[in-house]
């Protein structure tokens, strides 16, 4: 594994703070399906969440270059979105729900 891949895995592990089971459960909710860009039916974030579940269940040696590209995309999205945190209570906000589709619950310690 290259140093770049190791860094991507580390960054992905820090950005995605939900387990595969937590994310799968979340993706089944109406709230999850109501947020994001839906130009093709399913939102980009919801589709990404399904892929993240797969990535979380994939052994390190089985990850492909495409997997690493998606992991990098997830890290970038989570970092950008966290920087746009709205003021006030975010518990039931579209902002939080969108982040959760990408595997990050900003209310989770």
MIMIDREN-560059 format. One record per atom (N, C-alpha, C, O): residue number from 0; residue in one letter; atom name; x, y, z. Coordinates in Angstrom, 3 decimals. Example, Ala and Ser with C-alpha at 12.3 -4.5 7.8 and 13.67 -1.06 7.14 Angstrom:
<recs>
{0 "a" "N" {13.190 -5.690 7.800}};
{0 "a" "CA" {12.300 -4.500 7.800}};
{0 "a" "C" {13.200 -3.300 7.800}};
{0 "a" "O" {14.236 -3.319 8.465}};
{1 "s" "N" {12.850 -2.250 7.080}};
{1 "s" "CA" {13.670 -1.060 7.140}};
{1 "s" "C" {12.900 0.030 7.870}};
{1 "s" "O" {13.409 1.138 8.039}};
</recs>
This chain:
<recs>
{0 "x" "N" {0.848 -1.183 0.000}};
{0 "x" "CA" {0.000 0.000 0.000}};
{0 "x" "C" {0.887 1.238 0.000}};
{0 "x" "O" {1.847 1.328 0.765}};
{1 "x" "N" {0.560 2.174 -0.853}};
{1 "x" "CA" {1.365 3.386 -0.945}};
{1 "x" "C" {1.099 4.294 0.253}};
{1 "x" "O" {0.091 4.163 0.946}};
{2 "x" "N" {2.028 5.214 0.473}};
{2 "x" "CA" {1.853 6.186 1.557}};
{2 "x" "C" {0.602 7.022 1.322}};
{2 "x" "O" {-0.112 7.365 2.265}};
{3 "x" "N" {0.340 7.351 0.044}};
{3 "x" "CA" {-0.848 8.143 -0.297}};
{3 "x" "C" {-2.117 7.377 0.073}};
{3 "x" "O" {-3.040 7.959 0.643}};
{4 "x" "N" {-2.176 6.109 -0.235}};
{4 "x" "CA" {-3.342 5.304 0.107}};
{4 "x" "C" {-3.511 5.204 1.624}};
{4 "x" "O" {-4.630 5.257 2.135}};
{5 "x" "N" {-2.414 5.061 2.324}};
{5 "x" "CA" {-2.482 4.981 3.783}};
{5 "x" "C" {-3.037 6.291 4.355}};
{5 "x" "O" {-3.840 6.270 5.288}};
{6 "x" "N" {-2.613 7.419 3.802}};
{6 "x" "CA" {-3.115 8.717 4.262}};
{6 "x" "C" {-4.602 8.867 3.948}};
{6 "x" "O" {-5.363 9.379 4.769}};
{7 "x" "N" {-5.012 8.427 2.774}};
{7 "x" "CA" {-6.431 8.492 2.402}};
{7 "x" "C" {-7.252 7.657 3.379}};
{7 "x" "O" {-8.301 8.104 3.841}};
{8 "x" "N" {-6.788 6.453 3.698}};
{8 "x" "CA" {-7.510 5.594 4.654}};
{8 "x" "C" {-7.603 6.265 6.020}};
{8 "x" "O" {-8.647 6.212 6.671}};
{9 "x" "N" {-6.518 6.892 6.452}};
{9 "x" "CA" {-6.506 7.583 7.747}};
{9 "x" "C" {-7.506 8.736 7.735}};
{9 "x" "O" {-8.311 8.873 8.657}};
{10 "x" "N" {-7.456 9.563 6.693}};
{10 "x" "CA" {-8.364 10.708 6.591}};
{10 "x" "C" {-9.821 10.254 6.502}};
{10 "x" "O" {-10.705 10.864 7.104}};
{11 "x" "N" {-10.066 9.190 5.753}};
{11 "x" "CA" {-11.408 8.629 5.613}};
{11 "x" "C" {-11.915 8.149 6.977}};
{11 "x" "O" {-13.065 8.391 7.343}};
{12 "x" "N" {-11.049 7.473 7.714}};
{12 "x" "CA" {-11.422 6.980 9.037}};
{12 "x" "C" {-11.761 8.089 10.010}};
{12 "x" "O" {-12.593 7.906 10.900}};
{13 "x" "N" {-11.121 9.245 9.847}};
{13 "x" "CA" {-11.425 10.395 10.705}};
{13 "x" "C" {-12.701 11.103 10.254}};
{13 "x" "O" {-13.461 11.589 11.092}};
{14 "x" "N" {-12.946 11.168 8.953}};
{14 "x" "CA" {-14.120 11.873 8.424}};
{14 "x" "C" {-15.396 11.069 8.632}};
{14 "x" "O" {-16.443 11.639 8.940}};
{15 "x" "N" {-15.320 9.755 8.467}};
{15 "x" "CA" {-16.494 8.890 8.600}};
{15 "x" "C" {-16.527 8.367 10.036}};
{15 "x" "O" {-15.761 7.481 10.414}};
{16 "x" "N" {-17.437 8.945 10.823}};
{16 "x" "CA" {-17.494 8.556 12.237}};
{16 "x" "C" {-18.701 7.676 12.558}};
{16 "x" "O" {-19.003 7.420 13.724}};
{17 "x" "N" {-19.381 7.218 11.515}};
{17 "x" "CA" {-20.501 6.292 11.705}};
{17 "x" "C" {-20.042 4.889 11.301}};
{17 "x" "O" {-19.241 4.733 10.380}};
{18 "x" "N" {-20.549 3.883 11.989}};
{18 "x" "CA" {-20.230 2.511 11.613}};
{18 "x" "C" {-21.066 2.135 10.391}};
{18 "x" "O" {-22.013 2.833 10.031}};
{19 "x" "N" {-20.703 1.034 9.772}};
{19 "x" "CA" {-21.476 0.549 8.627}};
{19 "x" "C" {-22.926 0.294 9.037}};
{19 "x" "O" {-23.847 0.630 8.292}};
{20 "x" "N" {-23.133 -0.293 10.205}};
{20 "x" "CA" {-24.492 -0.583 10.674}};
{20 "x" "C" {-25.275 0.703 10.939}};
{20 "x" "O" {-26.447 0.798 10.575}};
{21 "x" "N" {-24.639 1.692 11.570}};
{21 "x" "CA" {-25.314 2.965 11.826}};
{21 "x" "C" {-25.696 3.652 10.515}};
{21 "x" "O" {-26.804 4.170 10.374}};
{22 "x" "N" {-24.773 3.649 9.567}};
{22 "x" "CA" {-25.020 4.310 8.287}};
{22 "x" "C" {-26.113 3.588 7.499}};
{22 "x" "O" {-26.981 4.230 6.907}};
{23 "x" "N" {-26.072 2.260 7.491}};
{23 "x" "CA" {-27.124 1.491 6.805}};
{23 "x" "C" {-28.498 1.804 7.375}};
{23 "x" "O" {-29.456 2.006 6.628}};
{24 "x" "N" {-28.593 1.842 8.693}};
{24 "x" "CA" {-29.855 2.150 9.353}};
{24 "x" "C" {-30.309 3.561 8.977}};
{24 "x" "O" {-31.478 3.768 8.652}};
{25 "x" "N" {-29.396 4.527 9.018}};
{25 "x" "CA" {-29.708 5.913 8.669}};
{25 "x" "C" {-30.197 6.022 7.225}};
{25 "x" "O" {-31.166 6.731 6.953}};
{26 "x" "N" {-29.542 5.333 6.306}};
{26 "x" "CA" {-29.894 5.429 4.892}};
{26 "x" "C" {-31.297 4.900 4.602}};
{26 "x" "O" {-31.873 5.204 3.558}};
{27 "x" "N" {-31.838 4.118 5.514}};
{27 "x" "CA" {-33.185 3.598 5.348}};
{27 "x" "C" {-34.279 4.553 5.818}};
{27 "x" "O" {-35.465 4.263 5.660}};
{28 "x" "N" {-33.888 5.690 6.395}};
{28 "x" "CA" {-34.886 6.629 6.921}};
{28 "x" "C" {-35.378 7.599 5.849}};
{28 "x" "O" {-34.697 7.853 4.856}};
{29 "x" "N" {-36.573 8.131 6.073}};
{29 "x" "CA" {-37.120 9.150 5.171}};
{29 "x" "C" {-36.241 10.401 5.175}};
{29 "x" "O" {-36.032 11.017 4.130}};
{30 "x" "N" {-35.727 10.777 6.351}};
{30 "x" "CA" {-34.891 11.972 6.461}};
{30 "x" "C" {-33.657 11.860 5.565}};
{30 "x" "O" {-33.245 12.838 4.941}};
{31 "x" "N" {-33.082 10.682 5.508}};
{31 "x" "CA" {-31.904 10.464 4.674}};
{31 "x" "C" {-32.233 10.650 3.202}};
{31 "x" "O" {-31.447 11.212 2.439}};
{32 "x" "N" {-33.402 10.171 2.819}};
{32 "x" "CA" {-33.788 10.208 1.404}};
{32 "x" "C" {-34.286 11.573 0.947}};
{32 "x" "O" {-34.418 11.816 -0.253}};
{33 "x" "N" {-34.565 12.477 1.907}};
{33 "x" "CA" {-35.136 13.784 1.569}};
{33 "x" "C" {-34.097 14.866 1.304}};
{33 "x" "O" {-34.458 15.953 0.853}};
{34 "x" "N" {-32.826 14.607 1.567}};
{34 "x" "CA" {-31.812 15.663 1.396}};
{34 "x" "C" {-30.889 15.356 0.222}};
{34 "x" "O" {-30.723 14.206 -0.185}};
{35 "x" "N" {-30.298 16.418 -0.302}};
{35 "x" "CA" {-29.287 16.275 -1.343}};
{35 "x" "C" {-29.808 16.520 -2.736}};
{35 "x" "O" {-31.007 16.685 -2.958}};
{36 "x" "N" {-28.872 16.540 -3.672}};
{36 "x" "CA" {-29.155 16.745 -5.093}};
{36 "x" "C" {-29.747 15.468 -5.664}};
{36 "x" "O" {-29.113 14.413 -5.631}};
{37 "x" "N" {-30.960 15.564 -6.186}};
{37 "x" "CA" {-31.663 14.375 -6.680}};
{37 "x" "C" {-31.885 14.427 -8.183}};
{37 "x" "O" {-32.953 14.043 -8.659}};
{38 "x" "N" {-30.918 14.887 -8.923}};
{38 "x" "CA" {-31.098 15.029 -10.369}};
{38 "x" "C" {-31.348 13.683 -11.051}};
{38 "x" "O" {-31.926 13.638 -12.137}};
{39 "x" "N" {-30.918 12.592 -10.426}};
{39 "x" "CA" {-31.112 11.276 -11.050}};
{39 "x" "C" {-31.976 10.349 -10.195}};
{39 "x" "O" {-31.859 9.128 -10.295}};
{40 "x" "N" {-32.839 10.918 -9.359}};
{40 "x" "CA" {-33.700 10.100 -8.508}};
{40 "x" "C" {-33.136 9.987 -7.104}};
{40 "x" "O" {-33.678 10.573 -6.167}};
{41 "x" "N" {-32.052 9.238 -6.949}};
{41 "x" "CA" {-31.386 9.107 -5.652}};
{41 "x" "C" {-30.365 10.224 -5.529}};
{41 "x" "O" {-29.647 10.524 -6.483}};
{42 "x" "N" {-30.298 10.840 -4.359}};
{42 "x" "CA" {-29.335 11.927 -4.185}};
{42 "x" "C" {-27.900 11.405 -4.247}};
{42 "x" "O" {-27.630 10.234 -3.978}};
{43 "x" "N" {-27.007 12.291 -4.603}};
{43 "x" "CA" {-25.577 11.959 -4.675}};
{43 "x" "C" {-25.082 11.460 -3.322}};
{43 "x" "O" {-24.351 10.472 -3.247}};
{44 "x" "N" {-25.484 12.149 -2.252}};
{44 "x" "CA" {-25.049 11.759 -0.911}};
{44 "x" "C" {-25.585 10.411 -0.487}};
{44 "x" "O" {-24.885 9.638 0.168}};
{45 "x" "N" {-26.824 10.121 -0.854}};
{45 "x" "CA" {-27.423 8.833 -0.481}};
{45 "x" "C" {-26.682 7.698 -1.195}};
{45 "x" "O" {-26.371 6.674 -0.587}};
{46 "x" "N" {-26.403 7.886 -2.481}};
{46 "x" "CA" {-25.648 6.869 -3.231}};
{46 "x" "C" {-24.244 6.724 -2.645}};
{46 "x" "O" {-23.722 5.615 -2.532}};
{47 "x" "N" {-23.645 7.844 -2.277}};
{47 "x" "CA" {-22.317 7.793 -1.661}};
{47 "x" "C" {-22.373 7.022 -0.350}};
{47 "x" "O" {-21.476 6.234 -0.050}};
{48 "x" "N" {-23.419 7.246 0.425}};
{48 "x" "CA" {-23.569 6.535 1.693}};
{48 "x" "C" {-23.608 5.033 1.501}};
{48 "x" "O" {-23.012 4.287 2.277}};
{49 "x" "N" {-24.313 4.585 0.465}};
{49 "x" "CA" {-24.361 3.140 0.189}};
{49 "x" "C" {-22.960 2.629 -0.141}};
{49 "x" "O" {-22.570 1.539 0.280}};
{50 "x" "N" {-22.212 3.427 -0.896}};
{50 "x" "CA" {-20.845 3.005 -1.245}};
{50 "x" "C" {-19.949 3.024 -0.006}};
{50 "x" "O" {-19.089 2.157 0.151}};
{51 "x" "N" {-20.144 3.996 0.861}};
{51 "x" "CA" {-19.351 4.060 2.099}};
{51 "x" "C" {-19.593 2.812 2.946}};
{51 "x" "O" {-18.652 2.261 3.518}};
{52 "x" "N" {-20.830 2.369 3.030}};
{52 "x" "CA" {-21.130 1.133 3.778}};
{52 "x" "C" {-20.290 -0.013 3.217}};
{52 "x" "O" {-19.687 -0.779 3.969}};
{53 "x" "N" {-20.259 -0.119 1.900}};
{53 "x" "CA" {-19.464 -1.172 1.261}};
{53 "x" "C" {-17.978 -1.005 1.586}};
{53 "x" "O" {-17.291 -1.976 1.900}};
{54 "x" "N" {-17.492 0.233 1.509}};
{54 "x" "CA" {-16.079 0.485 1.803}};
{54 "x" "C" {-15.729 0.109 3.238}};
{54 "x" "O" {-14.669 -0.460 3.497}};
{55 "x" "N" {-16.627 0.432 4.168}};
{55 "x" "CA" {-16.368 0.109 5.572}};
{55 "x" "C" {-16.308 -1.396 5.807}};
{55 "x" "O" {-15.672 -1.854 6.756}};
{56 "x" "N" {-16.968 -2.161 4.949}};
{56 "x" "CA" {-16.982 -3.616 5.088}};
{56 "x" "C" {-15.885 -4.300 4.255}};
{56 "x" "O" {-15.716 -5.517 4.327}};
{57 "x" "N" {-15.148 -3.516 3.472}};
{57 "x" "CA" {-14.136 -4.081 2.578}};
{57 "x" "C" {-12.784 -4.164 3.284}};
{57 "x" "O" {-12.368 -3.222 3.959}};
{58 "x" "N" {-12.115 -5.277 3.127}};
{58 "x" "CA" {-10.776 -5.445 3.691}};
{58 "x" "C" {-9.797 -4.538 2.956}};
{58 "x" "O" {-9.931 -4.298 1.756}};
{59 "x" "N" {-8.821 -4.044 3.691}};
{59 "x" "CA" {-7.838 -3.115 3.147}};
{59 "x" "C" {-7.202 -3.626 1.856}};
{59 "x" "O" {-7.060 -2.870 0.895}};
{60 "x" "N" {-6.825 -4.882 1.827}};
{60 "x" "CA" {-6.149 -5.448 0.652}};
{60 "x" "C" {-7.068 -5.571 -0.559}};
{60 "x" "O" {-6.597 -5.755 -1.681}};
{61 "x" "N" {-8.372 -5.470 -0.337}};
{61 "x" "CA" {-9.334 -5.603 -1.432}};
{61 "x" "C" {-9.790 -4.256 -1.995}};
{61 "x" "O" {-10.577 -4.223 -2.940}};
{62 "x" "N" {-9.309 -3.143 -1.429}};
{62 "x" "CA" {-9.701 -1.820 -1.916}};
{62 "x" "C" {-9.062 -1.541 -3.272}};
{62 "x" "O" {-7.893 -1.851 -3.500}};
{63 "x" "N" {-9.844 -0.955 -4.160}};
{63 "x" "CA" {-9.374 -0.636 -5.515}};
{63 "x" "C" {-9.010 0.847 -5.614}};
{63 "x" "O" {-9.280 1.631 -4.705}};
{64 "x" "N" {-8.395 1.209 -6.731}};
{64 "x" "CA" {-8.087 2.623 -6.969}};
{64 "x" "C" {-9.370 3.450 -6.956}};
{64 "x" "O" {-9.382 4.567 -6.440}};
{65 "x" "N" {-10.440 2.911 -7.517}};
{65 "x" "CA" {-11.723 3.602 -7.517}};
{65 "x" "C" {-12.232 3.810 -6.087}};
{65 "x" "O" {-12.794 4.858 -5.770}};
{66 "x" "N" {-12.035 2.820 -5.240}};
{66 "x" "CA" {-12.426 2.947 -3.834}};
{66 "x" "C" {-11.663 4.090 -3.166}};
{66 "x" "O" {-12.247 4.891 -2.437}};
{67 "x" "N" {-10.368 4.159 -3.417}};
{67 "x" "CA" {-9.564 5.234 -2.829}};
{67 "x" "C" {-9.995 6.598 -3.359}};
{67 "x" "O" {-9.987 7.579 -2.616}};
{68 "x" "N" {-10.367 6.668 -4.623}};
{68 "x" "CA" {-10.868 7.928 -5.185}};
{68 "x" "C" {-12.147 8.352 -4.476}};
{68 "x" "O" {-12.330 9.529 -4.164}};
{69 "x" "N" {-13.029 7.392 -4.223}};
{69 "x" "CA" {-14.283 7.735 -3.538}};
{69 "x" "C" {-13.994 8.139 -2.094}};
{69 "x" "O" {-14.605 9.076 -1.579}};
{70 "x" "N" {-13.084 7.451 -1.450}};
{70 "x" "CA" {-12.730 7.806 -0.078}};
{70 "x" "C" {-12.216 9.247 -0.022}};
{70 "x" "O" {-12.562 9.995 0.892}};
{71 "x" "N" {-11.404 9.629 -0.986}};
{71 "x" "CA" {-10.887 11.005 -1.053}};
{71 "x" "C" {-12.034 11.998 -1.262}};
{71 "x" "O" {-12.048 13.074 -0.664}};
{72 "x" "N" {-12.987 11.631 -2.111}};
{72 "x" "CA" {-14.158 12.484 -2.365}};
{72 "x" "C" {-14.958 12.678 -1.075}};
{72 "x" "O" {-15.392 13.789 -0.774}};
{73 "x" "N" {-15.151 11.603 -0.320}};
{73 "x" "CA" {-15.888 11.666 0.938}};
{73 "x" "C" {-15.194 12.614 1.913}};
{73 "x" "O" {-15.843 13.456 2.534}};
{74 "x" "N" {-13.899 12.480 2.045}};
{74 "x" "CA" {-13.131 13.336 2.962}};
{74 "x" "C" {-13.305 14.804 2.573}};
{74 "x" "O" {-13.552 15.652 3.431}};
{75 "x" "N" {-13.178 15.099 1.295}};
{75 "x" "CA" {-13.332 16.476 0.830}};
{75 "x" "C" {-14.718 17.022 1.116}};
{75 "x" "O" {-14.858 18.153 1.583}};
{76 "x" "N" {-15.749 16.225 0.839}};
{76 "x" "CA" {-17.121 16.663 1.086}};
{76 "x" "C" {-17.334 16.934 2.569}};
{76 "x" "O" {-17.852 17.988 2.941}};
{77 "x" "N" {-16.941 15.995 3.412}};
{77 "x" "CA" {-17.167 16.147 4.857}};
{77 "x" "C" {-16.456 17.392 5.371}};
{77 "x" "O" {-17.046 18.162 6.128}};
{78 "x" "N" {-15.213 17.606 4.981}};
{78 "x" "CA" {-14.478 18.784 5.454}};
{78 "x" "C" {-15.147 20.076 4.999}};
{78 "x" "O" {-15.298 21.007 5.790}};
{79 "x" "N" {-15.550 20.139 3.725}};
{79 "x" "CA" {-16.206 21.350 3.213}};
{79 "x" "C" {-17.533 21.597 3.924}};
{79 "x" "O" {-17.843 22.724 4.308}};
{80 "x" "N" {-18.305 20.540 4.093}};
{80 "x" "CA" {-19.629 20.683 4.682}};
{80 "x" "C" {-19.554 21.046 6.170}};
{80 "x" "O" {-20.352 21.852 6.648}};
{81 "x" "N" {-18.607 20.461 6.900}};
{81 "x" "CA" {-18.440 20.807 8.315}};
{81 "x" "C" {-18.116 22.292 8.476}};
{81 "x" "O" {-18.541 22.915 9.448}};
{82 "x" "N" {-17.373 22.856 7.538}};
{82 "x" "CA" {-16.986 24.269 7.593}};
{82 "x" "C" {-18.186 25.190 7.371}};
{82 "x" "O" {-18.107 26.387 7.649}};
{83 "x" "N" {-19.302 24.640 6.871}};
{83 "x" "CA" {-20.498 25.438 6.590}};
{83 "x" "C" {-21.581 25.260 7.666}};
{83 "x" "O" {-22.763 25.488 7.408}};
{84 "x" "N" {-21.171 24.859 8.849}};
{84 "x" "CA" {-22.134 24.591 9.926}};
{84 "x" "C" {-23.014 25.818 10.173}};
{84 "x" "O" {-22.506 26.916 10.397}};
{85 "x" "N" {-24.325 25.629 10.131}};
{85 "x" "CA" {-25.226 26.750 10.402}};
{85 "x" "C" {-25.275 27.047 11.900}};
{85 "x" "O" {-24.900 26.210 12.722}};
{86 "x" "N" {-25.735 28.227 12.239}};
{86 "x" "CA" {-25.876 28.563 13.652}};
{86 "x" "C" {-27.138 27.909 14.201}};
{86 "x" "O" {-28.036 27.526 13.452}};
{87 "x" "N" {-27.184 27.794 15.491}};
{87 "x" "CA" {-28.369 27.239 16.140}};
{87 "x" "C" {-28.328 25.728 16.258}};
{87 "x" "O" {-27.296 25.089 16.056}};
{88 "x" "N" {-29.474 25.187 16.590}};
{88 "x" "CA" {-29.619 23.751 16.799}};
{88 "x" "C" {-29.604 23.036 15.440}};
{88 "x" "O" {-30.417 23.333 14.565}};
{89 "x" "N" {-28.690 22.112 15.280}};
{89 "x" "CA" {-28.561 21.406 14.000}};
{89 "x" "C" {-29.082 19.968 14.046}};
{89 "x" "O" {-28.992 19.249 13.051}};
{90 "x" "N" {-29.620 19.545 15.181}};
{90 "x" "CA" {-29.993 18.138 15.345}};
{90 "x" "C" {-30.900 17.624 14.236}};
{90 "x" "O" {-30.666 16.536 13.709}};
{91 "x" "N" {-31.929 18.379 13.870}};
{91 "x" "CA" {-32.862 17.938 12.834}};
{91 "x" "C" {-32.704 18.747 11.551}};
{91 "x" "O" {-33.662 18.918 10.797}};
{92 "x" "N" {-31.501 19.242 11.308}};
{92 "x" "CA" {-31.272 20.104 10.144}};
{92 "x" "C" {-30.914 19.303 8.896}};
{92 "x" "O" {-30.358 18.207 8.975}};
{93 "x" "N" {-31.247 19.878 7.750}};
{93 "x" "CA" {-30.863 19.275 6.475}};
{93 "x" "C" {-29.340 19.190 6.381}};
{93 "x" "O" {-28.810 18.261 5.772}};
{94 "x" "N" {-28.633 20.151 6.979}};
{94 "x" "CA" {-27.164 20.169 6.980}};
{94 "x" "C" {-26.626 18.884 7.637}};
{94 "x" "O" {-25.765 18.206 7.077}};
{95 "x" "N" {-27.138 18.567 8.809}};
{95 "x" "CA" {-26.697 17.350 9.515}};
{95 "x" "C" {-27.102 16.104 8.744}};
{95 "x" "O" {-26.308 15.175 8.593}};
{96 "x" "N" {-28.329 16.084 8.258}};
{96 "x" "CA" {-28.806 14.899 7.532}};
{96 "x" "C" {-27.959 14.642 6.287}};
{96 "x" "O" {-27.653 13.495 5.964}};
{97 "x" "N" {-27.587 15.702 5.598}};
{97 "x" "CA" {-26.735 15.550 4.419}};
{97 "x" "C" {-25.373 14.975 4.809}};
{97 "x" "O" {-24.869 14.065 4.151}};
{98 "x" "N" {-24.786 15.503 5.871}};
{98 "x" "CA" {-23.501 14.970 6.343}};
{98 "x" "C" {-23.621 13.501 6.735}};
{98 "x" "O" {-22.724 12.704 6.460}};
{99 "x" "N" {-24.705 13.156 7.360}};
{99 "x" "CA" {-24.885 11.772 7.787}};
{99 "x" "C" {-24.966 10.835 6.583}};
{99 "x" "O" {-24.519 9.691 6.661}};
{100 "x" "N" {-25.532 11.309 5.469}};
{100 "x" "CA" {-25.540 10.484 4.257}};
{100 "x" "C" {-24.121 10.169 3.806}};
{100 "x" "O" {-23.877 9.149 3.162}};
{101 "x" "N" {-23.190 11.049 4.148}};
{101 "x" "CA" {-21.779 10.867 3.778}};
{101 "x" "C" {-20.977 10.209 4.905}};
{101 "x" "O" {-19.748 10.169 4.856}};
{102 "x" "N" {-21.685 9.689 5.928}};
{102 "x" "CA" {-21.037 8.908 6.984}};
{102 "x" "C" {-20.529 9.699 8.165}};
{102 "x" "O" {-19.826 9.151 9.014}};
{103 "x" "N" {-20.872 10.996 8.245}};
{103 "x" "CA" {-20.398 11.804 9.363}};
{103 "x" "C" {-21.596 12.367 10.123}};
{103 "x" "O" {-22.410 13.107 9.570}};
{104 "x" "N" {-21.688 12.002 11.399}};
{104 "x" "CA" {-22.704 12.602 12.269}};
{104 "x" "C" {-21.999 13.664 13.105}};
{104 "x" "O" {-21.240 13.332 14.015}};
{105 "x" "N" {-22.245 14.939 12.804}};
{105 "x" "CA" {-21.518 15.998 13.506}};
{105 "x" "C" {-21.858 16.105 14.988}};
{105 "x" "O" {-21.166 16.804 15.729}};
{106 "x" "N" {-22.909 15.427 15.429}};
{106 "x" "CA" {-23.258 15.444 16.851}};
{106 "x" "C" {-22.632 14.284 17.609}};
{106 "x" "O" {-22.762 14.192 18.830}};
{107 "x" "N" {-21.967 13.417 16.904}};
{107 "x" "CA" {-21.340 12.243 17.518}};
{107 "x" "C" {-19.937 12.622 18.007}};
{107 "x" "O" {-19.180 13.278 17.291}};
{108 "x" "N" {-19.607 12.216 19.197}};
{108 "x" "CA" {-18.270 12.532 19.734}};
{108 "x" "C" {-17.207 11.659 19.153}};
{108 "x" "O" {-16.035 11.799 19.501}};
</recs>
